[in-house]
Amino acid sequence: MEIKKLPLRDLVILSFLLATEVALSRVVPVINTPFAKISFGFIPIVIVAVLYKPSVTMLFGGMADFIGAILFPIGPYFPAFTLTAIIREGIIGYGLYNKKLTLPRIIVVIALSMALCTVVLNTYWISILINKGFWVLFTSRAYKAIAKVIIQVIIIYAMQKSNVFDRIKKVKERTA
């Protein structure tokens, strides 16, 4: 397998989006309580998923989670959350890269990534960390995930309908 190097332009774009994701997720979340965190940090991830291959999106997600956890810790660093971020961004990357962004596709990709990663995996990691039963945490986290899916799908679809992704692709191509 040959590893293709990214041009400097792409590294600059990815660095900017990485900093934006960390800021939106960790510094200025919309809602941040011990029970729920809602932020716009998913927007840079979706932009990376649309612009770059899934492997880049996975690396981006892992780096964003790791850097965010180190710079703005909520507790001790737990590598399993970074693994979950890599898997989640992989699902989003495979679902959105070089695909037509229809409403059903957006719903399936976001719901699948949220169900598998946020509801199942992260709930499992939290149950290990705080020594609570998985099913005790599962129900409340599932309800929050449904709300997040709705919010994220609406925002991503609105971005698609207003041609945000097409304009970003054109800007990226122009700077090549």
N, C-alpha and C positions, 0 to 999 in steps of 0.2 A: 504494500500500500504506500503510495506516494503522498507525502504531506506537502500541500501547496501553501506557500507563504502568502500572507495577506500584505497588500501594498500599504505603504505608510498612510495614505489617505484613509483607508479602511480602519487602520489602527487608531487614527485620530477620531474618526466617527464613533467607533466602538468605545473609546475612552470617554468621550463626551456622554454617550448614552449610559455608560456604566456609572459615571458620577451622578448623572441625572436619576438613575434608578435608585442608587443608594440614598440620595437626598430625598427623593419622593417617598421611599419606603421607610427610612429610618429617622429622618430629621423632621419632615413635615407630613406625617400621616394625617388623613382627614379625621379618623376616629382612632384613638389609641387608648384602650383600657386593658386591664389584665385578661379580660374575657374575649375581646374582639379588637382586631386591627384592620382598618380599611384604609387603603392608600391608593395613589395613582401610580405606584411603582411598576405595575404591570404594563403600562404604556411603552416605556423604552424596551421592555422585553418583547412585546408584540412587534415593535418596529424592527428590532434585530431579527426576529423570526421571519418577517416578511422580506427583509433585505439580504439576509445571509443564510448559508446552509445550516441545517439542524445541528451539526457538530459545533459550529461557531456559537449558535444560540445556547447549546448546553454548556460550553465553556464559559460563555458570558454569564449565564445564570449561576454557575458555581462560583465564579469570581465575585459576582455581585453579592451573593450571600455571605461568602467568606469575608470580604472587605467590610461589608455592613456589620457583620457580627464582631469583627475585631475593633472597628472604629467606634461603634455604638452598641456595646453589648447590653443585652437584656438579662443575661445570666451567663454562666460559664459556656464556653464554646462547645457545641455538640456536633461533631462531623456528620451525623446522620441527617441533620437538617439540610446541610449542603448537598448531600447525596440526593435528597428529595428535590431540592431546587434544580439539580442537574436533570433528574428524570422529568420534572414538570416542564422545564424549558425544552427538553427533547420532544415531549408530546406536542407542545405548542409549535416548535420548529418544524417537525414532520408534518403537522397539520396545516401550517400556513405558508411554508416556503414554496414558491412557484405554483401556487394554487389560486384559483379564483375565490375571492373572499365572499362567499354567499352567507346569508344569515344561518341556514342550517349547518354549514361547515363551522362557522364561528361558535355556534351553540354547542355542537358536538365536541370540538377541540377544547373549549374552555370548561365545559361540564366534565369531560373525561379527566382533564388535568386536575381540576379541583377535587373531583370525587376520589381519584386514586391517590393523589399526593397530599392535598390538604386534609381531607377527611380521614382517609385510611392511614397513610404513612405518618404524617405529622401527629395525628392523634395517638398512634402507637408510640412514637418517640416521646411525646409528652407524658403518656401513661407510665413509661419507664422512668422518666426523669422525676416525676412527682409521686410515683408509687401509688397511683390511683388505677382503678379498673378501666380498661379500654372502653367498655360499653357505657360506663358512667359519663365519660367525656364525649363519646361518639355522637349522641343525639344533639346536644347543644351545638357542637361543632358542625354537624350536618346542616342544621338550620341556618347558621351563619354563612356556610358555604353556598347555600342556595341563594341567599341575598347577594353575596359577592358575584356569583355567576351572572345573575340578572344585571347587576351594575356593570360588570365588565363587558358583557355581550352588547349592552346598549351603547357603551362608549366606543367599543371597537367597531361596531356596525355604523355608528354615526361617523367615525373617522373614515371608514371605507366609502360611505355614501357621499361624503364631502371631498373625496379624492385626496385625502391627506397622504395615504401610502403612495399613490401615483406621483404626487408632487415630490415626496421625499426621494423616491427612486430616480426621478429626473434630476434632482439636485445632485444626488450621488453620482449619476452618470456624467453630468456636466463637469464635475470636478475631476473626472478620470483623466 
